[in-house]
Amino acid sequence: MLRRIFLICWSVLLLAGCKEELSDRLYVLKLDHPPTTVEWERALPRLVTVRGGRPHKLPSFAEIDEDTVHVTTASCHHGSRLPDPIKVDMRAFYTARDLYLRLVWKDATPDRALMEWTFDGARWKNSGSQEDGFGLMWDPAGQFAQFTCSYACHIKDFGVSRSSFHASNKMRLAQEDAWLDLWNWKADRTARYGFADDRFLDQEGMKGDVPGEIFRPNSRQGQAAAEAAQPFGDNDQPLHDDDHRPIGEGNPLPGRRAPGYLVERPTGGRADVVASAEHRNGTWRVVLRRALDTGDRRDVTFVPGDSRGIAFGLAVMDHTLFEHYASVVTEKMVLLNEVQAAELKDLNAD
C-alpha cells in the first residue's frame, strides 16, 4: 500500500511537469460525479500547516512585545502566545462544472455561536461567545511571489500597521491594481445557510462580491445611532430570538436563546461557495463546492491542466474573529486534466 501511494504521488509530480517538492501542492483529480465518502478517503491529501493563533482550550501566556510577535509569526494580530501549529488535511476533486474542496482539522471545542444571548428569567445576558472559522485567500493572477497567508498582515505588502489593526485598520492591499479572491467560512454565521462568504480584497479593503452587509448585530444598542451605544452590554438585549420572533412578543422562558448576529441569505456572486460542515470526535470537516468558472472577474477560475497551479493561503480561527492561525508556506492547487489523469492511471496500473 505504501509503495502504491508513493508511485501515485511521484507520477503526479511527473505529470504536472513540476520540479518543486510535493509538499507545497494540492493535486486535484477529475470525477464524473460529486465525490463519495470512499473517494474522499482515497484522495491525495495535502497537509497545510497553519501557525500563530490561540487555541480556545488553552489560556493565553503573558503579553510579549508586539513587534516581536509580528516579525516571528505569520499573523500580526493573533495575540502573544506561540502555540503548537494546526495541521489541516486538504483534499479536492473536480467535475466538468465544479470544484469540491474538503478541509479537516482537529478542534476539541466546537464554537458555533457568536455573541449568543440567553434569557435568565429576568433579562437577556450576552455570553460573549465567539465562533470558529477559516479563510482561503487565492492569488489567481500570480501577482505576489512566494504568496502565503502572511501577506494578509505583512507591513511590507499590505496597508496595515502593527496592533492598530485591532482597532481601526482594514486589511487591504498596498497595490492599486492588485486583488485577491477570498472565501470565509464561519461556524455560526455562514454555516446557518450552508455557504462560505465569497469576497475579494483590494486596495480599499475586503468587499463582498455582491455589495452590502449580510451580517448585523442582533442588538438593540447596535441599532442606536448614539456614539456611546455599547452592543451586547449589560443594558442591551436582542432584537429577535432563535425562532426569529421579535423580542417583546410573548414571555420567554428561562434558558431561551437568541443569536448574536442576524444573517441574510447571500445572493448572486456572494453565494457562489456552497459549504457543508460537521464537527465529530474533536474534528471539523468542511466541504466547499464552487463552479470552476463563475464568470465573475473577481473570482478565481480553476483551469484543469495548468501545471503552474493557483497559489492560496489558509487562515484558521479558533473561537475568535482576529487571532488566527496562518499558513506560512507557498501553497498551490493544481487540477490535473483528463490526459494527465489517464496517464496517471496507466502508470499506476504498471
MARTI-330108 format. One record per residue (C-alpha): residue number from 1; x, y, z. Coordinates in pm, whole numbers. Layout:
<recs>
nr	X	Y	Z
NUM	X	Y	Z
...
</recs>
This chain:
<recs>
nr	X	Y	Z
1	0	0	0
2	279	247	88
3	455	170	-241
4	129	233	-427
5	84	570	-259
6	445	663	-336
7	403	573	-703
8	85	779	-729
9	248	1086	-573
10	563	1050	-788
11	354	1006	-1101
12	155	1319	-1023
13	477	1515	-991
14	596	1395	-1330
15	264	1464	-1498
16	243	1813	-1357
17	580	1897	-1509
18	691	2047	-1180
19	1034	2032	-1019
20	910	2161	-683
21	851	1930	-390
22	511	1770	-346
23	484	1928	-3
24	353	2264	-131
25	94	2134	-379
26	-261	2010	-358
27	-330	1791	-661
28	-688	1757	-782
29	-827	1467	-986
30	-1141	1472	-1202
31	-1460	1276	-1132
32	-1778	1246	-1335
33	-1988	1283	-1020
34	-1969	1452	-678
35	-1711	1276	-456
36	-1833	998	-227
37	-1713	929	127
38	-1491	648	-2
39	-1340	871	-269
40	-1263	1142	-16
41	-1069	892	193
42	-869	782	-113
43	-796	1135	-235
44	-441	1271	-248
45	-404	1470	76
46	-213	1788	135
47	-138	1872	499
48	-130	2250	529
49	33	2380	846
50	-108	2698	999
51	67	2878	1284
52	38	3173	1514
53	-315	3164	1657
54	-455	3099	2002
55	-641	2774	2077
56	-967	2811	2265
57	-885	2529	2502
58	-571	2693	2644
59	-521	3019	2839
60	-304	3291	2692
61	53	3344	2813
62	165	3684	2941
63	190	3959	2682
64	517	3997	2494
65	645	4273	2270
66	406	4323	1975
67	684	4391	1723
68	846	4062	1816
69	516	3884	1758
70	480	4047	1418
71	819	3952	1280
72	829	3599	1422
73	484	3472	1326
74	250	3469	1030
75	-28	3670	1189
76	32	4024	1315
77	-298	4033	1504
78	-313	3696	1673
79	-205	3791	2026
80	108	3697	2211
81	127	3321	2261
82	306	3089	2028
83	105	2766	2039
84	151	2441	1855
85	61	2466	1485
86	-255	2313	1340
87	-239	2059	1059
88	-525	2098	810
89	-590	1799	584
90	-696	1940	246
91	-827	1722	-37
92	-1004	1813	-358
93	-1178	1681	-668
94	-1337	1849	-965
95	-1609	1763	-1213
96	-1689	1916	-1551
97	-1855	2203	-1367
98	-1748	2224	-1003
99	-1454	2215	-766
100	-1500	2021	-440
101	-1260	2107	-158
102	-1254	1939	184
103	-1076	2074	493
104	-1035	1864	807
105	-863	1976	1129
106	-869	1894	1497
107	-1053	2127	1734
108	-1161	1996	2075
109	-1403	2285	2132
110	-1654	2347	1851
111	-1763	2710	1869
112	-2085	2763	1674
113	-2240	3069	1840
114	-2109	3424	1801
115	-2213	3657	2087
116	-2509	3437	2178
117	-2783	3567	2412
118	-2955	3374	2694
119	-3264	3477	2892
120	-3218	3412	3266
121	-3582	3465	3361
122	-3544	3837	3428
123	-3329	3976	3146
124	-3122	3886	2846
125	-2750	3833	2901
126	-2484	3806	2635
127	-2232	3524	2667
128	-1954	3694	2472
129	-1906	3365	2285
130	-1705	3356	1963
131	-1707	3130	1656
132	-1467	2904	1470
133	-1392	2954	1103
134	-1134	2980	830
135	-1039	3197	536
136	-899	3092	199
137	-720	3362	2
138	-643	3299	-366
139	-390	3475	-589
140	-534	3385	-933
141	-312	3619	-1135
142	13	3523	-960
143	66	3883	-851
144	274	3800	-543
145	592	3594	-550
146	608	3328	-278
147	247	3403	-186
148	130	3289	160
149	-145	3383	401
150	107	3601	585
151	50	3857	311
152	-272	3937	495
153	-90	4144	754
154	269	4193	641
155	351	4563	656
156	580	4547	350
157	299	4434	122
158	-22	4533	299
159	-162	4858	430
160	-186	4765	797
161	28	4872	1089
162	110	4668	1398
163	-152	4627	1670
164	-367	4913	1538
165	-516	4651	1306
166	-734	4551	1601
167	-890	4891	1643
168	-926	5065	1310
169	-719	4944	1017
170	-878	4736	747
171	-692	4454	581
172	-617	4587	235
173	-365	4560	-46
174	-97	4822	-95
175	-102	4797	-477
176	-368	4982	-675
177	-421	4721	-945
178	-391	4407	-727
179	-674	4189	-598
180	-720	3855	-424
181	-1020	3623	-408
182	-1130	3550	-50
183	-1359	3278	87
184	-1467	3298	453
185	-1642	3012	631
186	-1784	3087	975
187	-1914	2814	1206
188	-2210	3029	1311
189	-2293	3299	1060
190	-2227	3133	724
191	-2289	2776	844
192	-2653	2867	916
193	-2729	2885	545
194	-2463	2650	413
195	-2221	2887	240
196	-1878	3044	265
197	-1880	3420	217
198	-1740	3500	-128
199	-1543	3823	-112
200	-1235	3988	-260
201	-954	4204	-128
202	-814	4513	-298
203	-655	4844	-205
204	-972	4963	-35
205	-1015	4652	183
206	-1239	4345	191
207	-1561	4359	-10
208	-1841	4118	-83
209	-1883	4001	-442
210	-2230	4148	-401
211	-2204	4482	-214
212	-2368	4528	123
213	-2352	4381	470
214	-2526	4049	530
215	-2430	4020	899
216	-2564	4264	1157
217	-2563	4259	1537
218	-2879	4122	1696
219	-2866	4411	1938
220	-3096	4697	2030
221	-2796	4910	2117
222	-2634	4814	1788
223	-2920	4987	1607
224	-2876	5305	1806
225	-2709	5596	1633
226	-2550	5731	1952
227	-2172	5701	1972
228	-2200	5584	2333
229	-2406	5280	2233
230	-2247	4953	2351
231	-2382	4644	2171
232	-2405	4325	2377
233	-2354	4509	2707
234	-2546	4481	3035
235	-2810	4732	2924
236	-2868	4572	2586
237	-3097	4300	2458
238	-3152	4116	2129
239	-3399	4219	1861
240	-3508	3861	1776
241	-3488	3525	1950
242	-3365	3198	1798
243	-3705	3141	1635
244	-3685	3481	1463
245	-3960	3621	1685
246	-3924	3988	1784
247	-3825	4035	2146
248	-4124	4163	2339
249	-4373	3928	2181
250	-4472	3672	2443
251	-4294	3576	2765
252	-3967	3389	2707
253	-3887	3104	2944
254	-3557	3094	3134
255	-3288	2946	2913
256	-3431	3090	2592
257	-3155	3175	2345
258	-3103	3429	2070
259	-2826	3458	1811
260	-2571	3733	1847
261	-2592	3818	1478
262	-2873	3827	1225
263	-2777	3685	886
264	-2927	3750	544
265	-2913	3472	289
266	-2645	3559	33
267	-2749	3626	-325
268	-2575	3627	-662
269	-2197	3609	-652
270	-2192	3627	-274
271	-2343	3277	-266
272	-2104	3110	-513
273	-1929	2895	-249
274	-2158	2627	-106
275	-2046	2471	225
276	-2143	2176	441
277	-1985	2116	780
278	-1983	1881	1075
279	-1789	1854	1399
280	-1737	1498	1516
281	-1491	1333	1756
282	-1298	1654	1811
283	-1260	1727	1440
284	-1408	1980	1198
285	-1494	1858	847
286	-1596	2126	598
287	-1664	2062	230
288	-1679	2354	-13
289	-1822	2348	-363
290	-1786	2620	-625
291	-1812	2639	-1003
292	-1478	2615	-1182
293	-1564	2942	-1359
294	-1827	3173	-1211
295	-1794	3438	-1479
296	-1711	3697	-1213
297	-1388	3885	-1285
298	-1315	3896	-910
299	-1335	3516	-871
300	-1053	3269	-919
301	-1101	3047	-1225
302	-985	2686	-1191
303	-831	2557	-1515
304	-757	2184	-1544
305	-415	2108	-1689
306	-243	2429	-1575
307	68	2283	-1409
308	160	2620	-1257
309	-132	2594	-1020
310	-305	2868	-824
311	-140	3000	-508
312	-353	3016	-195
313	-319	3096	173
314	-517	2947	460
315	-608	3102	795
316	-791	2915	1073
317	-983	3089	1351
318	-1048	2911	1682
319	-1314	3090	1890
320	-1205	3429	1762
321	-1256	3694	1496
322	-896	3815	1488
323	-637	3583	1645
324	-595	3343	1358
325	-351	3075	1260
326	-197	3134	915
327	-13	2929	657
328	349	3030	601
329	446	2807	308
330	354	2888	-52
331	64	2653	-128
332	-67	2582	-476
333	-365	2392	-611
334	-317	2202	-939
335	-606	2048	-1133
336	-494	1756	-1348
337	-668	1740	-1684
338	-816	1427	-1840
339	-499	1340	-2034
340	-284	1365	-1723
341	-535	1161	-1524
342	-536	887	-1789
343	-155	875	-1792
344	-156	857	-1414
345	-396	565	-1427
346	-172	382	-1676
347	141	445	-1469
348	-33	326	-1155
349	-152	8	-1330
350	208	-73	-1425
</recs>
